[in-house]
Structure formats: structure tokens, C-alpha cells
Amino acid sequence: MAPESDKNTEQSRSVEYAQKITSPDDKPEHAGRSLVTTNHEVIHRWADDRGAVPATVPGTEHDGRPGVLRFDFPGYGGEDLRQVSWDDWFATFDQRGLNFLHQRETKDGDQSNFFRLENPSREDA
């Protein structure tokens, strides 16, 4: 069991095994590699490269802030999402202390839309 002081620094297995990316210039070790970041520029560029825009799930808002964070990808049925500003999306992301797990490309080298937002202390962010 981890000492009490280490409990807040524990990470999920997903984050633990992902390659940390701190700059848009960082490159994955290999195609299909799981990546993790909190860098806004990395996240923004990843979404822009896919034509995705920041969004939230309507009805999940808290105190005027976005609730469940998502991306609205063109052609993927985002009519159930409400688009939000990047400022609101990132303010919520930072306030919740989330990690952005993602792939840039699949193992075959095709562009990947895989992402997941994860709170380091919870698997269900």
C-alpha cells in the first residue's frame, strides 16, 4: 500500500504506460503509441488536425462550466454535443486536473481519433 503522501500522485495504468508528450514537437516512439499530455498546444493541434472542435455533453454543466468534455468530429454525429470555446474547454480541463490520453496514428500509420480524458486519481473522468 502506498504511503498517504503518495496517494494523490498515483496514476492509472493507462497514464503510467503512455509516452509523455510536453510539446507539439515531441514525436511518438512508434506508430500506434499511446500518448499523454496536459499541454494545451498539443491538444489543440491534435484536434485541429482532425477538424474536431471542443464540446460538452448538454445537461452535464456545473456552475456555468462545461460538464463532460468531448470533441465534435466532423461526420461523426456530434448533434448530441454542444460546442464550447477553447478557453472554457481548457479551463475545465485544468480545473479537473485531467490528462489527455491519445494516439496520433494507428499501428498501421493511419490518423487516429482515439482520445480519452482521465483524472489521475479516477478512471472515470
VMD Tcl script that builds the backbone (N, CA, C; Angstrom):
set m [mol new atoms 375]
animate dup $m
set s [atomselect $m all]
$s set {name element resname resid chain x y z} {
  {N N MET 1 A 0.843 -1.180 0.000}
  {CA C MET 1 A 0.000 0.000 0.000}
  {C C MET 1 A 0.889 1.245 0.000}
  {N N ALA 2 A 0.497 2.239 -0.808}
  {CA C ALA 2 A 1.293 3.456 -0.913}
  {C C ALA 2 A 1.154 4.297 0.344}
  {N N PRO 3 A 2.246 4.963 0.730}
  {CA C PRO 3 A 2.153 5.868 1.873}
  {C C PRO 3 A 1.110 6.947 1.594}
  {N N GLU 4 A 0.523 7.506 2.633}
  {CA C GLU 4 A -0.531 8.518 2.494}
  {C C GLU 4 A -0.103 9.659 1.567}
  {N N SER 5 A 1.144 10.116 1.670}
  {CA C SER 5 A 1.607 11.247 0.866}
  {C C SER 5 A 1.693 10.909 -0.615}
  {N N ASP 6 A 1.755 9.643 -0.985}
  {CA C ASP 6 A 1.869 9.243 -2.380}
  {C C ASP 6 A 0.517 9.005 -3.045}
  {N N LYS 7 A -0.559 8.976 -2.301}
  {CA C LYS 7 A -1.859 8.616 -2.863}
  {C C LYS 7 A -2.306 9.583 -3.950}
  {N N ASN 8 A -2.076 10.873 -3.801}
  {CA C ASN 8 A -2.516 11.846 -4.799}
  {C C ASN 8 A -1.650 11.843 -6.042}
  {N N THR 9 A -0.499 11.212 -5.998}
  {CA C THR 9 A 0.379 11.207 -7.151}
  {C C THR 9 A 0.283 9.901 -7.932}
  {N N GLU 10 A -0.539 8.958 -7.465}
  {CA C GLU 10 A -0.701 7.708 -8.187}
  {C C GLU 10 A -1.358 7.976 -9.530}
  {N N GLN 11 A -0.997 7.185 -10.510}
  {CA C GLN 11 A -1.580 7.331 -11.828}
  {C C GLN 11 A -2.189 6.013 -12.257}
  {N N SER 12 A -3.147 6.114 -13.170}
  {CA C SER 12 A -3.750 4.905 -13.698}
  {C C SER 12 A -2.738 4.178 -14.569}
  {N N ARG 13 A -3.021 2.934 -14.860}
  {CA C ARG 13 A -2.137 2.164 -15.739}
  {C C ARG 13 A -2.059 2.791 -17.125}
  {N N SER 14 A -3.168 3.353 -17.602}
  {CA C SER 14 A -3.174 3.988 -18.919}
  {C C SER 14 A -2.137 5.095 -18.999}
  {N N VAL 15 A -2.123 5.955 -17.997}
  {CA C VAL 15 A -1.168 7.062 -17.966}
  {C C VAL 15 A 0.240 6.541 -17.724}
  {N N GLU 16 A 0.354 5.578 -16.846}
  {CA C GLU 16 A 1.653 5.018 -16.489}
  {C C GLU 16 A 2.386 4.457 -17.708}
  {N N TYR 17 A 1.652 3.825 -18.619}
  {CA C TYR 17 A 2.277 3.184 -19.778}
  {C C TYR 17 A 2.333 4.054 -21.023}
  {N N ALA 18 A 1.704 5.216 -20.987}
  {CA C ALA 18 A 1.705 6.108 -22.142}
  {C C ALA 18 A 2.996 6.928 -22.177}
  {N N GLN 19 A 3.387 7.302 -23.370}
  {CA C GLN 19 A 4.547 8.172 -23.555}
  {C C GLN 19 A 4.126 9.603 -23.259}
  {N N LYS 20 A 4.859 10.286 -22.390}
  {CA C LYS 20 A 4.535 11.667 -22.037}
  {C C LYS 20 A 4.981 12.608 -23.156}
  {N N ILE 21 A 4.065 13.476 -23.552}
  {CA C ILE 21 A 4.320 14.472 -24.597}
  {C C ILE 21 A 4.164 15.847 -23.948}
  {N N THR 22 A 5.168 16.694 -24.073}
  {CA C THR 22 A 5.111 18.012 -23.441}
  {C C THR 22 A 5.144 19.154 -24.444}
  {N N SER 23 A 5.299 18.828 -25.728}
  {CA C SER 23 A 5.399 19.838 -26.772}
  {C C SER 23 A 4.855 19.264 -28.082}
  {N N PRO 24 A 4.285 20.107 -28.948}
  {CA C PRO 24 A 3.834 19.616 -30.250}
  {C C PRO 24 A 4.974 19.028 -31.090}
  {N N ASP 25 A 6.210 19.361 -30.736}
  {CA C ASP 25 A 7.356 18.851 -31.483}
  {C C ASP 25 A 7.787 17.459 -31.041}
  {N N ASP 26 A 7.281 16.987 -29.887}
  {CA C ASP 26 A 7.606 15.635 -29.419}
  {C C ASP 26 A 7.013 14.610 -30.378}
  {N N LYS 27 A 7.768 13.574 -30.663}
  {CA C LYS 27 A 7.338 12.528 -31.595}
  {C C LYS 27 A 7.067 11.229 -30.849}
  {N N PRO 28 A 6.022 10.491 -31.267}
  {CA C PRO 28 A 5.789 9.170 -30.657}
  {C C PRO 28 A 6.962 8.238 -30.932}
  {N N GLU 29 A 7.220 7.332 -29.993}
  {CA C GLU 29 A 8.301 6.359 -30.164}
  {C C GLU 29 A 8.046 5.433 -31.342}
  {N N HIS 30 A 6.773 5.157 -31.624}
  {CA C HIS 30 A 6.394 4.309 -32.761}
  {C C HIS 30 A 4.918 4.532 -33.080}
  {N N ALA 31 A 4.506 4.141 -34.278}
  {CA C ALA 31 A 3.114 4.280 -34.692}
  {C C ALA 31 A 2.218 3.505 -33.736}
  {N N GLY 32 A 1.090 4.102 -33.384}
  {CA C GLY 32 A 0.143 3.445 -32.502}
  {C C GLY 32 A 0.431 3.633 -31.025}
  {N N ARG 33 A 1.488 4.332 -30.691}
  {CA C ARG 33 A 1.885 4.541 -29.292}
  {C C ARG 33 A 0.843 5.378 -28.577}
  {N N SER 34 A 0.467 4.974 -27.378}
  {CA C SER 34 A -0.402 5.775 -26.531}
  {C C SER 34 A 0.406 6.938 -25.985}
  {N N LEU 35 A -0.176 8.127 -26.036}
  {CA C LEU 35 A 0.493 9.346 -25.606}
  {C C LEU 35 A -0.345 10.013 -24.524}
  {N N VAL 36 A 0.308 10.767 -23.651}
  {CA C VAL 36 A -0.400 11.502 -22.605}
  {C C VAL 36 A 0.204 12.894 -22.489}
  {N N THR 37 A -0.675 13.888 -22.288}
  {CA C THR 37 A -0.215 15.262 -22.132}
  {C C THR 37 A -1.237 16.079 -21.368}
  {N N THR 38 A -0.778 17.206 -20.864}
  {CA C THR 38 A -1.659 18.240 -20.330}
  {C C THR 38 A -1.408 19.547 -21.081}
  {N N ASN 39 A -0.518 19.515 -22.067}
  {CA C ASN 39 A -0.121 20.695 -22.823}
  {C C ASN 39 A -1.254 21.139 -23.752}
  {N N HIS 40 A -1.716 22.369 -23.566}
  {CA C HIS 40 A -2.829 22.885 -24.350}
  {C C HIS 40 A -2.525 22.933 -25.846}
  {N N GLU 41 A -1.317 23.323 -26.203}
  {CA C GLU 41 A -0.961 23.423 -27.619}
  {C C GLU 41 A -0.986 22.047 -28.288}
  {N N VAL 42 A -0.512 21.021 -27.599}
  {CA C VAL 42 A -0.541 19.655 -28.139}
  {C C VAL 42 A -1.985 19.229 -28.382}
  {N N ILE 43 A -2.851 19.462 -27.396}
  {CA C ILE 43 A -4.248 19.057 -27.501}
  {C C ILE 43 A -4.952 19.825 -28.620}
  {N N HIS 44 A -4.752 21.124 -28.658}
  {CA C HIS 44 A -5.394 21.970 -29.670}
  {C C HIS 44 A -4.966 21.538 -31.073}
  {N N ARG 45 A -3.688 21.303 -31.257}
  {CA C ARG 45 A -3.182 20.901 -32.576}
  {C C ARG 45 A -3.728 19.528 -32.971}
  {N N TRP 46 A -3.774 18.588 -32.013}
  {CA C TRP 46 A -4.307 17.252 -32.284}
  {C C TRP 46 A -5.742 17.371 -32.783}
  {N N ALA 47 A -6.558 18.173 -32.103}
  {CA C ALA 47 A -7.961 18.357 -32.503}
  {C C ALA 47 A -8.050 19.054 -33.862}
  {N N ASP 48 A -7.285 20.118 -34.060}
  {CA C ASP 48 A -7.308 20.848 -35.333}
  {C C ASP 48 A -6.935 19.950 -36.506}
  {N N ASP 49 A -5.955 19.089 -36.306}
  {CA C ASP 49 A -5.524 18.178 -37.377}
  {C C ASP 49 A -6.651 17.247 -37.810}
  {N N ARG 50 A -7.652 17.059 -36.956}
  {CA C ARG 50 A -8.772 16.158 -37.244}
  {C C ARG 50 A -10.057 16.911 -37.538}
  {N N GLY 51 A -9.991 18.232 -37.541}
  {CA C GLY 51 A -11.173 19.052 -37.766}
  {C C GLY 51 A -12.132 19.037 -36.581}
  {N N ALA 52 A -11.659 18.585 -35.422}
  {CA C ALA 52 A -12.507 18.474 -34.232}
  {C C ALA 52 A -12.537 19.799 -33.481}
  {N N VAL 53 A -13.672 20.062 -32.856}
  {CA C VAL 53 A -13.822 21.278 -32.063}
  {C C VAL 53 A -14.214 20.896 -30.636}
  {N N PRO 54 A -13.855 21.735 -29.656}
  {CA C PRO 54 A -14.175 21.429 -28.263}
  {C C PRO 54 A -15.685 21.430 -28.051}
  {N N ALA 55 A -16.134 20.498 -27.225}
  {CA C ALA 55 A -17.571 20.358 -26.979}
  {C C ALA 55 A -17.807 19.794 -25.590}
  {N N THR 56 A -19.069 19.810 -25.200}
  {CA C THR 56 A -19.511 19.227 -23.940}
  {C C THR 56 A -20.825 18.500 -24.194}
  {N N VAL 57 A -21.178 17.641 -23.266}
  {CA C VAL 57 A -22.451 16.930 -23.339}
  {C C VAL 57 A -23.495 17.806 -22.654}
  {N N PRO 58 A -24.526 18.234 -23.389}
  {CA C PRO 58 A -25.560 19.079 -22.786}
  {C C PRO 58 A -26.188 18.405 -21.561}
  {N N GLY 59 A -26.479 19.231 -20.559}
  {CA C GLY 59 A -27.100 18.719 -19.343}
  {C C GLY 59 A -26.110 18.274 -18.285}
  {N N THR 60 A -24.808 18.332 -18.604}
  {CA C THR 60 A -23.797 17.908 -17.631}
  {C C THR 60 A -23.039 19.096 -17.038}
  {N N GLU 61 A -23.465 20.321 -17.387}
  {CA C GLU 61 A -22.769 21.519 -16.937}
  {C C GLU 61 A -22.794 21.637 -15.409}
  {N N HIS 62 A -21.765 22.314 -14.871}
  {CA C HIS 62 A -21.656 22.560 -13.432}
  {C C HIS 62 A -21.324 24.031 -13.230}
  {N N ASP 63 A -22.191 24.749 -12.526}
  {CA C ASP 63 A -21.930 26.159 -12.210}
  {C C ASP 63 A -21.540 26.972 -13.442}
  {N N GLY 64 A -22.234 26.749 -14.549}
  {CA C GLY 64 A -21.981 27.505 -15.770}
  {C C GLY 64 A -20.764 27.057 -16.562}
  {N N ARG 65 A -20.097 26.005 -16.113}
  {CA C ARG 65 A -18.918 25.485 -16.820}
  {C C ARG 65 A -19.303 24.217 -17.557}
  {N N PRO 66 A -18.558 23.898 -18.616}
  {CA C PRO 66 A -18.838 22.644 -19.325}
  {C C PRO 66 A -18.776 21.453 -18.380}
  {N N GLY 67 A -19.618 20.472 -18.657}
  {CA C GLY 67 A -19.615 19.251 -17.856}
  {C C GLY 67 A -18.676 18.234 -18.467}
  {N N VAL 68 A -19.236 17.194 -19.055}
  {CA C VAL 68 A -18.430 16.145 -19.678}
  {C C VAL 68 A -17.782 16.728 -20.935}
  {N N LEU 69 A -16.460 16.722 -20.977}
  {CA C LEU 69 A -15.718 17.274 -22.113}
  {C C LEU 69 A -15.604 16.243 -23.230}
  {N N ARG 70 A -15.778 16.711 -24.452}
  {CA C ARG 70 A -15.667 15.871 -25.645}
  {C C ARG 70 A -15.076 16.713 -26.766}
  {N N PHE 71 A -14.902 16.078 -27.920}
  {CA C PHE 71 A -14.599 16.782 -29.157}
  {C C PHE 71 A -15.672 16.422 -30.161}
  {N N ASP 72 A -16.073 17.401 -30.941}
  {CA C ASP 72 A -17.050 17.182 -32.001}
  {C C ASP 72 A -16.265 17.019 -33.305}
  {N N PHE 73 A -16.232 15.775 -33.797}
  {CA C PHE 73 A -15.531 15.456 -35.034}
  {C C PHE 73 A -16.492 15.573 -36.202}
  {N N PRO 74 A -16.064 16.177 -37.304}
  {CA C PRO 74 A -16.955 16.282 -38.458}
  {C C PRO 74 A -17.353 14.902 -38.982}
  {N N GLY 75 A -18.658 14.732 -39.232}
  {CA C GLY 75 A -19.145 13.487 -39.802}
  {C C GLY 75 A -19.349 12.361 -38.809}
  {N N TYR 76 A -19.255 12.639 -37.511}
  {CA C TYR 76 A -19.391 11.578 -36.508}
  {C C TYR 76 A -20.582 11.783 -35.578}
  {N N GLY 77 A -21.638 12.440 -36.052}
  {CA C GLY 77 A -22.871 12.537 -35.269}
  {C C GLY 77 A -22.785 13.388 -34.032}
  {N N GLY 78 A -22.139 14.529 -34.084}
  {CA C GLY 78 A -21.991 15.389 -32.916}
  {C C GLY 78 A -23.219 16.200 -32.570}
  {N N GLU 79 A -24.381 15.873 -33.166}
  {CA C GLU 79 A -25.589 16.648 -32.868}
  {C C GLU 79 A -25.995 16.540 -31.405}
  {N N ASP 80 A -25.500 15.549 -30.692}
  {CA C ASP 80 A -25.793 15.418 -29.266}
  {C C ASP 80 A -24.803 16.193 -28.399}
  {N N LEU 81 A -23.894 16.924 -29.025}
  {CA C LEU 81 A -22.898 17.699 -28.299}
  {C C LEU 81 A -23.169 19.189 -28.458}
  {N N ARG 82 A -22.671 19.976 -27.502}
  {CA C ARG 82 A -22.745 21.434 -27.596}
  {C C ARG 82 A -21.318 21.958 -27.685}
  {N N GLN 83 A -21.018 22.678 -28.749}
  {CA C GLN 83 A -19.672 23.224 -28.906}
  {C C GLN 83 A -19.430 24.318 -27.876}
  {N N VAL 84 A -18.188 24.375 -27.377}
  {CA C VAL 84 A -17.777 25.381 -26.400}
  {C C VAL 84 A -16.476 26.015 -26.879}
  {N N SER 85 A -16.095 27.112 -26.268}
  {CA C SER 85 A -14.843 27.777 -26.639}
  {C C SER 85 A -13.657 26.975 -26.124}
  {N N TRP 86 A -12.511 27.175 -26.774}
  {CA C TRP 86 A -11.291 26.541 -26.285}
  {C C TRP 86 A -10.978 27.020 -24.865}
  {N N ASP 87 A -11.208 28.319 -24.592}
  {CA C ASP 87 A -10.927 28.847 -23.251}
  {C C ASP 87 A -11.744 28.118 -22.191}
  {N N ASP 88 A -13.047 27.916 -22.458}
  {CA C ASP 88 A -13.899 27.208 -21.488}
  {C C ASP 88 A -13.485 25.742 -21.367}
  {N N TRP 89 A -13.168 25.119 -22.499}
  {CA C TRP 89 A -12.789 23.704 -22.501}
  {C C TRP 89 A -11.514 23.515 -21.671}
  {N N PHE 90 A -10.487 24.348 -21.940}
  {CA C PHE 90 A -9.222 24.215 -21.216}
  {C C PHE 90 A -9.341 24.613 -19.751}
  {N N ALA 91 A -10.169 25.608 -19.433}
  {CA C ALA 91 A -10.359 25.986 -18.026}
  {C C ALA 91 A -10.943 24.804 -17.244}
  {N N THR 92 A -11.885 24.099 -17.849}
  {CA C THR 92 A -12.489 22.933 -17.200}
  {C C THR 92 A -11.479 21.795 -17.116}
  {N N PHE 93 A -10.748 21.563 -18.191}
  {CA C PHE 93 A -9.707 20.536 -18.236}
  {C C PHE 93 A -8.695 20.746 -17.112}
  {N N ASP 94 A -8.219 21.983 -16.972}
  {CA C ASP 94 A -7.224 22.307 -15.947}
  {C C ASP 94 A -7.812 22.227 -14.539}
  {N N GLN 95 A -9.016 22.754 -14.361}
  {CA C GLN 95 A -9.652 22.738 -13.050}
  {C C GLN 95 A -9.806 21.307 -12.536}
  {N N ARG 96 A -10.092 20.381 -13.429}
  {CA C ARG 96 A -10.278 18.987 -13.034}
  {C C ARG 96 A -8.977 18.200 -12.975}
  {N N GLY 97 A -7.882 18.822 -13.370}
  {CA C GLY 97 A -6.586 18.151 -13.323}
  {C C GLY 97 A -6.525 16.936 -14.236}
  {N N LEU 98 A -7.089 17.064 -15.440}
  {CA C LEU 98 A -7.177 15.925 -16.350}
  {C C LEU 98 A -5.903 15.705 -17.149}
  {N N ASN 99 A -5.750 14.491 -17.622}
  {CA C ASN 99 A -4.723 14.112 -18.596}
  {C C ASN 99 A -5.438 13.841 -19.919}
  {N N PHE 100 A -4.767 14.147 -21.008}
  {CA C PHE 100 A -5.289 13.865 -22.341}
  {C C PHE 100 A -4.516 12.674 -22.903}
  {N N LEU 101 A -5.160 11.500 -22.894}
  {CA C LEU 101 A -4.573 10.296 -23.487}
  {C C LEU 101 A -5.036 10.239 -24.933}
  {N N HIS 102 A -4.111 9.947 -25.843}
  {CA C HIS 102 A -4.477 9.963 -27.254}
  {C C HIS 102 A -3.480 9.177 -28.094}
  {N N GLN 103 A -3.832 9.012 -29.353}
  {CA C GLN 103 A -2.924 8.463 -30.355}
  {C C GLN 103 A -2.874 9.459 -31.503}
  {N N ARG 104 A -1.740 9.596 -32.109}
  {CA C ARG 104 A -1.647 10.410 -33.328}
  {C C ARG 104 A -1.986 9.563 -34.541}
  {N N GLU 105 A -1.554 8.296 -34.488}
  {CA C GLU 105 A -1.828 7.392 -35.604}
  {C C GLU 105 A -1.963 5.970 -35.093}
  {N N THR 106 A -2.629 5.150 -35.895}
  {CA C THR 106 A -2.784 3.743 -35.552}
  {C C THR 106 A -1.475 3.020 -35.830}
  {N N LYS 107 A -1.402 1.758 -35.448}
  {CA C LYS 107 A -0.199 0.964 -35.725}
  {C C LYS 107 A 0.080 0.875 -37.220}
  {N N ASP 108 A -0.981 0.961 -38.031}
  {CA C ASP 108 A -0.832 0.906 -39.489}
  {C C ASP 108 A -0.407 2.241 -40.096}
  {N N GLY 109 A -0.319 3.292 -39.268}
  {CA C GLY 109 A 0.109 4.598 -39.751}
  {C C GLY 109 A -1.028 5.513 -40.172}
  {N N ASP 110 A -2.281 5.064 -40.031}
  {CA C ASP 110 A -3.428 5.914 -40.348}
  {C C ASP 110 A -3.685 6.876 -39.195}
  {N N GLN 111 A -4.228 8.057 -39.501}
  {CA C GLN 111 A -4.547 9.020 -38.454}
  {C C GLN 111 A -5.563 8.412 -37.488}
  {N N SER 112 A -5.335 8.603 -36.209}
  {CA C SER 112 A -6.213 8.062 -35.175}
  {C C SER 112 A -6.988 9.187 -34.500}
  {N N ASN 113 A -8.267 8.944 -34.237}
  {CA C ASN 113 A -9.097 9.877 -33.475}
  {C C ASN 113 A -9.235 9.435 -32.024}
  {N N PHE 114 A -8.493 8.407 -31.619}
  {CA C PHE 114 A -8.618 7.918 -30.248}
  {C C PHE 114 A -8.125 8.969 -29.260}
  {N N PHE 115 A -8.976 9.228 -28.260}
  {CA C PHE 115 A -8.556 10.045 -27.122}
  {C C PHE 115 A -9.410 9.666 -25.924}
  {N N ARG 116 A -8.900 9.966 -24.767}
  {CA C ARG 116 A -9.641 9.794 -23.531}
  {C C ARG 116 A -9.130 10.831 -22.535}
  {N N LEU 117 A -10.044 11.425 -21.800}
  {CA C LEU 117 A -9.678 12.347 -20.738}
  {C C LEU 117 A -9.714 11.569 -19.438}
  {N N GLU 118 A -8.671 11.736 -18.662}
  {CA C GLU 118 A -8.565 10.942 -17.441}
  {C C GLU 118 A -8.061 11.769 -16.289}
  {N N ASN 119 A -8.752 11.640 -15.175}
  {CA C ASN 119 A -8.302 12.238 -13.931}
  {C C ASN 119 A -7.298 11.254 -13.348}
  {N N PRO 120 A -6.100 11.704 -12.975}
  {CA C PRO 120 A -5.084 10.770 -12.466}
  {C C PRO 120 A -5.536 9.936 -11.280}
  {N N SER 121 A -6.511 10.410 -10.531}
  {CA C SER 121 A -6.942 9.650 -9.349}
  {C C SER 121 A -8.238 8.886 -9.597}
  {N N ARG 122 A -8.809 9.012 -10.814}
  {CA C ARG 122 A -10.046 8.308 -11.157}
  {C C ARG 122 A -9.975 7.803 -12.581}
  {N N GLU 123 A -10.500 6.634 -12.839}
  {CA C GLU 123 A -10.537 6.070 -14.183}
  {C C GLU 123 A -11.747 6.543 -14.967}
  {N N ASP 124 A -12.709 7.201 -14.328}
  {CA C ASP 124 A -13.976 7.539 -14.990}
  {C C ASP 124 A -14.163 9.035 -15.220}
  {N N ALA 125 A -13.076 9.750 -15.542}
  {CA C ALA 125 A -13.165 11.189 -15.763}
  {C C ALA 125 A -13.957 11.455 -17.012}
}
mol reanalyze $m
mol bondsrecalc $m
mol representation Tube
mol addrep $m
